[in-house]
């Protein structure tokens, strides 16, 4: 190769080398069914959330157990709102309807494979949670 042909290739080589450093971060795969556990006033609470992911947008349904004399028995489904993924971080909102009131819980955390962890922000502050992906 001549010096002239090397000089013509130089811009192409530089662009290729720089683009390797400018690649967007890989999105975590948050889609799937998760069992999320947190500690509440009545002990450990486990919630199931089925999440769908399209690019950086999360949607889904959370199934929460009703416990206690005023909460009734059984479970309730809550739609996941305002869900997003950025790198290994995620967030979404669950708006619970209880006795005519809407209570927003904001879930924020990170995902590492089949494990997630983070905080739930609600009317009483933040509390930590952990989660595991349920095998399909």
N, C-alpha and C positions, 0 to 999 in steps of 0.2 A: 504494500500500500504506500502511496506517495504521501508526502507531507500535505499537499493540497487536499487530497481526499480525506485525510484525517481531520484537517481543519473544517471541512464541510460537515463531517459527522459530529464534531464537538458539540454544537447546540443540541442535537438530538440526544446525545449521551447525557448531557447535563440535565435536560428536561426529564429524562427517564430516571436518573438518580434522585432528583429532587422530588418527583412524584411518589417515590417509595416512602419518603418521610411525611408526605402530606395526605396520606390515605386516611379517610374517616375512621373513627373507632368502630369496632365491631359491636353490633347491638346484642345484648344478652337475649337469650331465648326464654321469655317469661311465659309463653303460651303453655297451657296444660292445667291440670287440676292440682291444687295445693291444699295441704292441711296446715293452717296457721294456728299457733298457740300463743296465748298471752296470759298473764296473771291478772285477775280482777279481784274485786272485793270478796267474791264467793269462791275463789280458787282458780285453778287453771281452766281456761275456756279455749276450746278448739273450734275453729271455723273452717269451712271448706269454701274455696273460691276456684271457680273454673274460668280461666282467662284465655282470651283469644288475642293474638298480636298480628297486626298488619303494619309492618315497618316500625315506626316509633309510637304507634297508637295501641293502647290496651282497652279492651272491652271485656265484659263478662258478667257473671252472676255469683254473688256470695250467699251461701246458705248458713244461717246463724241459728243456733239452738236458743229457744226461749227457756229461761230458767227462773224459778222463783215464784212466789205466790202472786205477785202483781204482773209478772211477765207472761204468765200462762205457760203451757207446755207445748211441745212440738217444735217446729222450726219456721223460719221466715226467709224468703228469698229477697235479696237486695241487689239492685242493678249497680254495676260498677260504672262510675262516671269519671270524666276528665282523666282517663288513664294515659300514661306516657312512659316511654322507655328511652334512656339516653346512656349509651355505653352499658355498664353493668348496673346502673341505677334505674329505679322505677318509682312511680307514684300513681295512686288512684284514690277516688273518693267513694265512700259508701254512705248514702244518705238513709238513715234508719227512720222509719215512721213508728212512733210509739205514743199511744194515747193522744193522737191528734197533733203531736209535735214532730218536727223533723230534726234529727240529730246527725250532723255531719262528722264522719270519722275520716281523717286523711291518713292513708297508709303510704309511708315512704321507706325505701330500703334498697338493698343491693341483692343481686343474684349471683351465685357461684355454682354453676351446674344445676344440681337438683336441690340446692339449699338456698333459702333466702332469709334475710334478717333485716330488721329496721325498727321503726317506731310507728305507733298509732297516735295521731294527734286528735284529741276530742275535747269536749267541754271541760273535762277535769285535768287537762294537761297531756303530757306525752307518756306513753308506756311502751316498753320494748316488746317485740314479738319475734318469733322464729317460725320458719316454715319448711316443709319438705314436699317435693313434688310426688304425687301419687302415681305409681307405675300404671301405665295404660294397659 
